[in-house]
Amino acid sequence: HTPLYVSSMNIVIHTSVVPLCALSIAWFLDKWLGDPQWFPHPVVGFGKLIAAGERRFNRGRNRLAKGGLWAVILILSVYWGTWAAGQLCLWAGLPAVLLFQTFCIFSCLAGTTLMREVKQVFEATDRSIGEGRARVSRIVGRDTSELSAQEIRAAALETLSENLSDGVIAPLFWYALLGVPGMMAYKMVNTLDSMVGYRNERYGLFGRVAARIDDAANFLPARLTALLMVLSAGRPSLLRFVKRYGRAHSSPNSGFPEAALAGILDCRFGGPHRYFGEIVHKPYIGTNERTLTTDDLNVALSVNRRSEYIMTACIIIGHIGNIALYVWA
């Protein structure tokens, strides 16, 4: 029986103990460091690959096919490349596996940096409208040159809610489902959408497949994010509000976390925005067009933290439960 026991222990160590340690370490590193400038972030490499492909293939005929094929190649390459790198780490021993998984998970979590950026937007806007516009331009894709103080704060809060899904809950969701390779592949999907997933003349065809893949990858995480937000706020009755306004959004996913935060704050998001020189009319989410304040920011940050805690705790509990089953068996 000993060989079977050893084999079972190896399985639980690699499938639960190491991932549990890696997730815990990466999560604490994100809380402590955020995204430090010196860190060799894989997303930077993803961005360079996407940009190179866009310059090479986004011209001439068949841009839809070329863009779709490029997106699929990048996503599959990241998934299988991460898997292969993880297999190579096995030859070096458990410390190498733990280090590799920690590096990947830390690279995919963006909760702390986002909250810091949004807080700095509010602080900058309180000092001057020009400083607020410059600061919010770091985290949104819209033209910020003519935004009012109210629009700056609304843009920052909308981004905060959307990126709770894109930058925290969705990566953790795909990590729980497909492990580190799935988490890294999701990060490539999200980076593709953020760079070429726009509905304009330049990217409309080339980035269409990437945008649809991103829609599919975020379908469940976006709704899970909205659920976690209303539960963390102690407002489950807001689910009707989320269902109503989340579906009204032009995006099949972004509206759900935005609607959750709009309901929690009792405010209104959406309206006309300028992207790449074009006016885009986003449906309004909520009806109470009131002035947003730092108190609203503090509530939103608290909701983000609690939602992230719940999601992370669920995955950790799952790993601990798996370990317990092996031990007790």
N, C-alpha and C positions, 0 to 999 in steps of 0.2 A: 504493500500500500504506500510505502514511502515515496517512490517515484511519482505516483499519481498526486500525492499531497504536495510534493515540491513543484510539480507542473501547475497545479491549481494555484499555489502561492505565487508563482511567477506570473500567472495570468492576472491575478488580482493586483499585484504590484504594478504591472505595466498598464492595466486598464483603469485602476482606481487610485492607488497610493501615489504614484508619480503625477498623474493629472491633478489630484487633489492638492498636492504640494505646489505644483507649478501654477495652478490657478490662484491659490492663496498668496503666493509670493508676488505674482504679476499684479494682482489686485492691489496689494499694499504698495507696490512700487508706483502704480498709477496714482494712488492717493498721495503719495509722497512727492513724486517727481513730475507727474503730468507727462508732457512730451518735451523733454529737454532738447535744446538745440544740438548738443553734441551726439545725441543718440543716432546710430545708423538706421534710420527708419525705413523699413521695406516699402512703405507707401511712396516714398520719394522715388525709389526705383520703379515701382508700378507706374507712376506718373510719367517718367521718362520714356518707358516702353510705349505707353498709350500715345504720348505726344509724337514719338517717332513714327508710329504706325499711322497716326492721323495725317502727318505731313506727307507720308509716302503714298497712302491709299485713298485719301479723301479728295480725289480729283478725277476728272474724266468720267467715264461711264461706269455703270454697275457699282456705284458707291454704297448702295444698300447692301449688296452681297459682300463686297469687300470689307465693309465695316462690321457686318455680322460675323463673318469668318474670323476676322482679326480678334473680335471680342471673345468668341468661343475658344480660340487657340490660347489666348492669354489666360482665361479662367481655368481651362483644363491644365495648362502648363503649371500654374500656381498650385493647383490641387495636387497633381501627381508629383510635382517637384518637391513640395512640402512633405508629402508621404515618403518619397525616396530619401530625402534628407533625414527624416525621422528614423528610417530603417538603418541608415548608415550610422546614426548615433548609437544604435543598439550594440554595434560592434565595439564601441568605446566604453560601454558600461552605463549604468543607471545615472551617474552624475551628468554625463553628456546629454542623455535624454531629458533629464530634468532641466538643464540649462537651455536646451533648444526649445522645449515647450514653453518655458517661462518667457524666453525672448519673443516667441511668436505671439503668445497671449498678450503680453505687455504691449506689443506693437499694435494690436488690434483694439485695445481699449482706449477710448478718448473722452471719458466722462469728466475727469478733473480739468483738463485743459479747456474744454468747452465751457465749463462753469466759470472758470477764471476769466475767459475772454468775454463772456456775457456780463459778468460783474464789472469788468473794466469799461465796457461800453456804457453802462449806466453811470459810472463815475465820471467818464470823459464827457458825457452829455450834460451832466450837472455842472461841469466847468465851462463848456462852451459848445455851441451847436456844431461848429466846424470840427472840433476835436472829436465829437461824437460821431459825425459822419465818417471821418477818417478811420475811427476805430471799428465801427460796424462793418465797413467795407472789407475788413479782414475775414469776416465769417459769413458774409452773404454774397450771392452772385448778382444781385440787382444793382442798378445805378443808385448811389447814395448821395450824389452831389446836391440834390434839392430836397432831401428828406427833412421833415420837421422833427422836433424833439420827440413828439408822440410817435411818429412813424419809425424813428430810430429805435426807440424802446420796444415797440411792437415787433419790428424786424428781428431784434435780438431774442425776444421771447419765443417767437415762431421758430427761429433756428434752434433755440435751446430744446424745444419740444421735439422737433423733427430729428435732431441729432441724438437725443436720448435713445431713439429707436435705431438710427443708422450707426451711431458710434458706441453704443453700449449693449442694448437689449438684443439687437439682431446679431452682432458678433457672438454674444454668449449663447443665443439660441442655436446658431449653426455649430458652435463648439459642442454644445450638449448633444446635437444630432449627429454630427460627422467628425467630431474631434478637431484637432489643430488644423489638419488640411482643409476641412470645411470652413473653419473660421478664416483662414488666410484667403481661400477662394472667394468667400463673401467680401472680404476687404477689396479684392480686385474688382469684383462686380460693382461695389459702391463707388470705387475710384473711377471706373469707366463712366458710370452715370454722371458723376459730378463734373467730369471733364468734357464728355461728348454727348451727353444725354439731353441736350437742349432742342426744343422745337423751333429752330430758326433755319435760315437759308444755308448756313455753313454746316450745321450738324444734323439737320433734320433727317437726312437719309443715312449718313454714315453712322450716326449714333443710335438709330432707331432700335436695332436689335439689342444693343447694350441696355438701353432704357427699359425695354420690355423684360429682359432678364432681371434687371434690378427690381422692377415691379413685382415679378414672381417671387424673387428672393425675400422681399420685404412684406409680402402679403400677410403672413401670419405674425411676424415680429411686430409690425406696426400696430396691429390690433391687440396683441399681447401687451405692448407698451402702454396703450391707452387704458387697458384694464388695470395694469399695475399702478398707473398714475392715479386713477380714481379710487382704487383701493387704498393706496398709500395716503391719500388725502382724507380717507374715511368718508367718501362720497359716492358709494355704489349707485345711488339714484341718478347720477350723471350719465350712466350708460345710455339712457335714451337720448340725451343731448348729443353724446358722442356719435351714436348711430345716425342721428339726423344730419348733423353738420359734417361728420367725417365723410359721408357719401357724397356730399355736395361739392367737395373739393375737386379741382381739376385733376389732381393726382389720385390714383386709386389707394394710396397708402398714407401720404403725408398729412392728410386731413384728420386722421384719427388721433394721433398724439396732439396735434394742434387743437382739435376740438376738445380734447380732455383738459388741456391747460386753460383754454378759453372758458370752459365751464367752471373749472376750479376757481379761476380769478374773476369770473363774471365780467368778462370784457369782450371786445370784438377784434378779430384778426382778419386779414385778407384785404381785398380792394385792389386798385390798379397799382402796378409796379413797372418800372422800366428795366428791361434786360437787353443788353447789347443794342441799345438805341431803339428798341421796340417796346410799346406799351402792352403789358400783359395784364388782363383783368382777372384776378383771382376771386372766386366767390367769397363773400363775407362769412365768417364763422363766428356766430354769436350776434347779439343785437345791442348790447350795452356799450355804446361808444364813449367810454369814460377815460379820464386821464390816467395813464399808467405811472406808477411811482416805484421807489425803491422797496417799499413794502411788498409790492407784487413780485419783484425780483426775488426777495427773500423767501416768499412762499413757493415760487417756482423752483428755486434751488433746493429747497427742502423736499419737494415732491420728487425731483430728479434723484436726490441721494437715496431716499427711501425706496424708490422703485428699483434702483440699481442694487441696493442691499437685498431686497426680496429675491430678485432674479439670481444674484450670486449665491445667496444662501440656499436656494432650492437646488442648484447644481452641486454645491458642496454637500448638502444633506444626501443627495443621490449617491455621490461617491462614498460617503461614510456608510450609507445603508448597504452598498455593494460589498464593502470591506467587512461589515458586520455579518452579512450572510455567509461569506466564506469562512470567517472565524468560527461562527456558531455551527456551521455544517461540519 
